[in-house]
Amino acid sequence: MAVTLAEVAAHAGVSPATVSRVLNGGYPVAGGTRTRVEQAVEELGYIANGPARALAAATSDLIGVLVHDVADTFFGILAGSLQRALDPAGRAEPRRLAVVCNTEGASAAEIAYLTLLEGQRAGGVVLTGGAVEDPDHTAALAARVSRIAAAGTPVVLCGRPPLPVDAGLPLATVVFDDRGGAFRLAEHLLALGHRRIAYVAGPPGLSTSRERLAGHRDALARHDPTLPDTCARITLHAGFERSAGYDAAQELLRRAEPFTAVAAANDAVATGVVAALREAGLRIPEDVSVAGFDDLPFCVDTAPALTTVRVPLREAGALAANLVTGRRSPPPGGITTLPTELMVRGSTAPPPEGSRP
């Protein structure tokens, strides 16, 4: 039979209320008493009844984390950082269980997981990654998030734009300066002398794709108002995976439109671009410069190391954890913008002499 809270209390020589305080956290309990209770829990193998506690408290210690693809390094770093930050360094507050929900970027999956988390009385919800920019989905998502937040469950949007919800709800938004990062990356390529800059954007209809492409085009237009139109013929949308970058580079080569640099939607796409260009006999960066976005760990190990834009994923995960647990309050307006940083490495260089304007 399952060990009861009363049995733990008897074993530790304390009251059941004291055991409850230790397990739930947030209450002052003497260090020696806390240690005895924790030892009793360990020795007896006591497991708290999560659903019962959730019913009693109208909430739980479960934090739902929605990601597009947990196998994607971008989301793995973000979710890992968030999960580490949820587990407090001390024992003055309760531990929380992070449940990662893999949506594969599907609108229906986002709504379905939010419904399940609402039914489980989740103690918090974090939605990560770019948002699908479909009016019907945005409306459905805003309605669902509003209902969850109105019930007292904190919700954090991390790496996506804010939702149109009523003010005063426990909803915080953490956004990356994707547009500014893409602008600075394009400026770097322009400063090197590149004018025929191909761009492999992310999937259409996704907020991240839109922001990064907009920043890229902003920089081109600022340098020369004709450049966005000139480079439009060497701009195409693709997925966020390496194979998509490989296929996109092959398509660029088939178009026979000259280019001296390729800016990719993310680092995985950039590695695919590099593979296809090398397969075609082109050197990086002597013949074509290549740049990515995100600054994932493998960027420094590619040959040459990849010029990219650093997105502060670990910082964002920790911040989302602090916001969803209430350790940190959102700023006025509820939106925190985290800066991105240009990381210049060996994969970019001036264009070949014969191709310069």
N, C-alpha and C positions, 0 to 999 in steps of 0.2 A: 504493500500500500504506500501511497505517497506520503512523504513526511509533511506534517502540518507546521504552521507557524508557531502554534502553542508548544509543540515538541522542541522546536529550535529554542524558544524562550526558556523552557525548563532546562535544556542542556546547557545554555549559557548562563543560567541563573539570573535572568532579567525578566521583565514583563513583556507580554506580546506587543504592547504599544512601542516599547523600546526597539524590538526587532523590526517592527514596521518602519520606525523612523530611520534606522540604519539602512534598510533596504531601499526606501524611497528617496533618501538623501534630502538635502535642503533643511535639515533640522540639526541643532547643536547636540551632539552626543560625545561624551568623554572618550578620549582616545582608547583607554583600557577597555571600556565597555564595548566600543565599536569592534575592537580586535576580538573580544570573546564571542561576539555575535557572528562575526565573519568566520571564525574558526568553527563555530557550531554549524553554520550553514554548510561549510566545506565538509566537515566530518560526517554530517547526516545526509548530505546530498540533497539538500532542500532546493526545490525549483519553484519559483514564484508562478502563480497562475496568472499569466498575462491577460487573457480575455476577461477574467474576473476582476482584475485590477482596473482594466480599461472601463468595464461597466460601472464600477464603483466611482471612478474618478471622471467619467465621461471623456477620457482620453487615454493614451497609452504611451509607452516609451519607444514606440516604433516611429522611425523617421523614413518616409518614402523618398527615394531619390530616383527621378526619371532621367534616363540617359538615352541617347540615340543608339549607341552600340558600345557595350562595355569592353569589347575586344579592341576598340579603337583607342590608341594610346592617349589621345586628347581626353576622352571621357574617363579612361582608367586613372589618369593622374588626378583629374578633378574629383572623381568619386572617392579615390583613396585618401586624398587630402581632407576631404569633408568627413570621411569616416573616422580618421585619426583625431580630428578636432572635436568630434562628438564625444569621444571617450575622455572624460576629464582627467587632468593630471593627478588631482587628489581624489578623495572620496566624499567631498562635501555635497555633491549633487549626484543624481541618479545616472547610471549608465544608460545609454540609448542604443537601440538596435537599428542599424541602417539597412534598409531593404532596397536593393538596386533593381529597378524595373527597366528592362531593355525594350524600348519602343520601336527600334529600327526606323525612327523618324516618321512613323505612321500616325496620322491625326487620330484615327479611331483608337489606336493603342493608348495614346495619351489620355483620352477621355475614359477608356475602360480601366486603366490603372488608377486614375484619380477616383473613380467610383468605388473600386475595391478598397483603396486606402481610406476613403470616407467611411465605408462600412466597418473597417477595422478600428475606427476612431484613432487614426494616426495622430501622434503628437506633433507632427510637422511634416511638411512636404517641400521638396526642392525640385524644381524643373530646370534642367540644364540643356544647353545647346540651342542652336538656331530655331526660331519659330517658323512654322509653316504659315505663309502669308495668304491665307484663304479667308475671306470675310465670314463665311459660315462657320469655319472651324474657330476663328478668333472669337466669335460671339458665343459659341458653345463652350469654349475653354474659359472665357471670362465668367460665364454664368456658373460653371462648375467650381472654379476657383473662388468666386464670391461666396458661394454657399458653404464651401469648406472653411473659408476664413471667417465668415459670419458666425460659425459655430465655435470660434475661438481657436482654431488650428492655424498656427503661423504658416505662411506660404512664402517661399523665396523663389524668384525667377533669376536664374544665374546664367549669364551669357546670352540672354534674349531680351527683346524690348519689353517695356511695361505693358500691362493689359488695361483696357478701359473698365475699371471697377470703381465702386464708390470709395470716397476718401474715408479714412478712419479704420479700415479693415487691417488686420495684421498681415500685410503684404509688403514685401521688400523686393527691390529689383537691383541686381548687380549686372552691369553691362561692361563689355570690353570696348575700347576705342579701336574697333576694327577699321573704321573709315580712316581715322588718322594714321593708323599703322600702314594701311595700303597706300595712302598718300605719300608717306615718307619713303616707302620702298620704291615707288615709281619715281620719286624725286631723285633717289640715289642712282637709279638706272639712267635717268635723263642727264644727271651730272656727269656720268661716265661717258656720255656722248651717244647713247642709244636713242634712236628715234622710231625704229620699227620694233616695237615691244609687243610680242604676243601675250595674250592673257588667257589662262585656263581658269574660268570662274567655277564656282561650285554649282550645285543643282539650282535651277531657276525656282522662284517662289519660296525661297528660304531667306530669312532675315540676314543671316551671316553672309550669304552669297551677295545679296544686294548691297550691303554696307561695304564689303571689301571691293567690289567692282566699282561702286560709286567713288570711293577714295582714289582708286587707280585712275579713273577717268578725270577726276578733279585735278590731279597733278598734271596729266597730259594737257588738259585745257588751259591750265595756268601757264604752262610753258609755251604752248602754241595752240590757239583755238581750233586749228585744223587737225590736230593730232588725234582726238577721239574718233573722228570719222575715218581717218587714214588707218588707224589701228583696229577699227571695228571689223575689218575683213580677217583679222588674225586674232579675234576674240571669240571664244566658244565656251559653252557650258558643259560640265562633266560632273561625275560623282566626286566624292571626297576620298576615294581609295586609290592605291598605287596603280592598279590596272586601268583606272579611268584616266590617269595622267599619261600612261603609256599609249593608250588608244588616242587620246587627244593630240599628243605630239605627232603620231603617225598621220592623223587627219591634217594637222598644220603642214606637214611636209607634202601631203598629197595636193593641197591647195596651191602649191607653188608660189605663194606670196612670200617675198623675202622678209626675214626677221633676224635680228641679232641678239635678242634676249627673250626669255619666257618668264613671266611671273605667274606662279601657280597659286590656286586657292588655298592650299595647305601643303605641309611638308611631305605627306605621303604622295600626293599628286606630283610634287616636284621630283621625287625619286623615280616615279614612273616616266616622267618627261625625260629625265637624264638617261634612263635606260634606253628609251626609244631613239634619242638623238645619237647616242654612242653606237647603237646598232646600225644607224645610218651612216656611220663614219665621221660624225662630228665630234669635236673636242670641247670639253667644258673646262674653263670659260674661253679658251682661245678662239673658238668659232662661234659659240653661242653661250651667253650667260644665262644662268637659271637661278631663280629665287623662290622660296616657299613662304609659308606663314604658319605660325604657332610656336616655333622653336622647341620641337620635341627632342628628347634626349639623343636620338640617333643622328641629329643634324651635324654634330661636331665630329662624327665618325665616318661620314661619307667622304669620298675622295673626288674632288676637293670638298672641304667642309661647306655646308650650305648656308648661303646668305638667306636670312629669314626675318620674320617679325616675332618677337617674343610676346606671347600672351601669358599673363600671370595666373596660370591655372592653379597652382598650389595656394597662392594667396586667395584666390577666389573661392576655393573649396573651404578653406579655414574661415573666411568671412561669412560664407553661406551658413556654415555650422553655427557660428556665433549669432547670426541673425535669427535662424530658425529656432534656436534654444532660448532666445531672449537675453543672452549674455551681452549683446550689443544692440542698441536701438538704431534703426535706419535714420538717415539724415532727413531734414525737412524735404517733403516731396517724395521720399521713399526710394530715391534712385541714387546708387553709388556707381560712378564710372571709374573703372580701373584702367590705367594707362598701358599702352603697348610700347615696345621698344625695338628699334631697328638693330639687327645683329649682322654686321657686315663681315663676311668670311670669303673664302677663296673661290666660290662658284660664280662670282660676278667680277667682270673686268671691262675695260674699254672695248668697244667693238673693233673688229678687224679694220685695218686702215682703209681698205678699198670700199668698205660699206658705210663709212662715215659720210654725213651730209656735207 
